[in-house]
Amino acid sequence: MMKSLLYLSRNLSFNRDGELERLIPQIQKRNARLSVSGYLYTDQDYFLQYLEGDEAVLDRLWFKICQDDRHEIMYMTTTDIDELRFPDWSMKFFCNSTQVEVLLYKYLIEQMQFMASKSLKSRVLSFFGQDLNIWKMVDHIRLVTNPFAQHA
Ligand SMILES: Cc1cc2nc3c(=O)[nH]c(=O)nc-3n(C[C@H](O)[C@H](O)[C@H](O)COP(=O)(O)O)c2cc1C
């Protein structure tokens, strides 16, 4: 079974000295070995990471990412998937992206911040509302970054 995972976290450690850029190739190598794909977007204050792959593999990876004290997780959502959205990206890194991409990511970050500000109960109740919108945005981003991808 495959699943996809999207989370928002606050950057607690990385500044602009290139430390993050040095971490990216290590992450890419590890994810390629695990057959995990996805992307990492940052505006320096926040990380927005999308991961997809085998459910058990992703659960183990998520456990590690959660424990990493270089960032603080604010919100996470997952869905089951039948096919990979970004099979060719072991971990695509976006920071200075195109205007459209930046706008899409900003919108997505705002949605997730909004969800993170809500109580657990209302998060559970609204899963099929708000989180569904979040996953729609993920598909929009896929279309922007890969114009050849087909609409579901
Ligand atoms: C924002 C952020 C994203 C990360 N993404 C990944 C990732 O996609 N894959 C990965 O293996 N490690 C990722 N890491 C690093 C992990 O948190 C952890 O340091 C790494 O898995 C090494 O764990 P280990 O040395 O205990 O095996 C990320 C770290 C940060 C801060």
The ligand as a MOL file (V3000), in Angstrom:
LIG
                    3D

  0  0  0     0  0            999 V3000
M  V30 BEGIN CTAB
M  V30 COUNTS 31 33 0 0 0
M  V30 BEGIN ATOM
M  V30 1 C 12.9750 19.8150 6.8320 0
M  V30 2 C 13.6290 18.4790 6.8690 0
M  V30 3 C 13.3020 17.5140 5.9280 0
M  V30 4 C 13.9090 16.2470 5.9330 0
M  V30 5 N 13.5580 15.3350 4.9910 0
M  V30 6 C 14.1480 14.1220 4.9900 0
M  V30 7 C 13.8140 13.1530 3.9970 0
M  V30 8 O 12.9840 13.3730 3.1180 0
M  V30 9 N 14.4680 11.9560 4.0340 0
M  V30 10 C 15.4200 11.6580 4.9850 0
M  V30 11 O 15.9780 10.5610 4.9650 0
M  V30 12 N 15.7460 12.5530 5.9270 0
M  V30 13 C 15.1350 13.7770 5.9570 0
M  V30 14 N 15.4940 14.6920 6.9120 0
M  V30 15 C 16.5210 14.3230 7.9030 0
M  V30 16 C 15.9350 13.4560 8.9950 0
M  V30 17 O 15.2140 14.2580 9.8980 0
M  V30 18 C 17.0650 12.6990 9.7580 0
M  V30 19 O 18.0300 13.6150 10.1450 0
M  V30 20 C 17.6550 11.6750 8.8350 0
M  V30 21 O 16.6730 10.7510 8.4440 0
M  V30 22 C 18.8230 10.9470 9.4770 0
M  V30 23 O 18.3900 10.1070 10.4690 0
M  V30 24 P 19.3830 9.0030 11.0980 0
M  V30 25 O 20.7750 9.5750 11.0250 0
M  V30 26 O 18.8830 8.8230 12.5050 0
M  V30 27 O 19.2190 7.7830 10.2580 0
M  V30 28 C 14.8870 15.9520 6.9300 0
M  V30 29 C 15.1970 16.9230 7.8780 0
M  V30 30 C 14.5970 18.1700 7.8640 0
M  V30 31 C 14.9660 19.1890 8.9020 0
M  V30 END ATOM
M  V30 BEGIN BOND
M  V30 1 1 1 2
M  V30 2 1 2 3
M  V30 3 2 2 30
M  V30 4 2 3 4
M  V30 5 1 4 5
M  V30 6 1 4 28
M  V30 7 2 5 6
M  V30 8 1 6 7
M  V30 9 1 6 13
M  V30 10 2 7 8
M  V30 11 1 7 9
M  V30 12 1 9 10
M  V30 13 2 10 11
M  V30 14 1 10 12
M  V30 15 2 12 13
M  V30 16 1 13 14
M  V30 17 1 14 15
M  V30 18 1 14 28
M  V30 19 1 15 16
M  V30 20 1 16 17
M  V30 21 1 16 18
M  V30 22 1 18 19
M  V30 23 1 18 20
M  V30 24 1 20 21
M  V30 25 1 20 22
M  V30 26 1 22 23
M  V30 27 1 23 24
M  V30 28 2 24 25
M  V30 29 1 24 26
M  V30 30 1 24 27
M  V30 31 2 28 29
M  V30 32 1 29 30
M  V30 33 1 30 31
M  V30 END BOND
M  V30 END CTAB
M  END
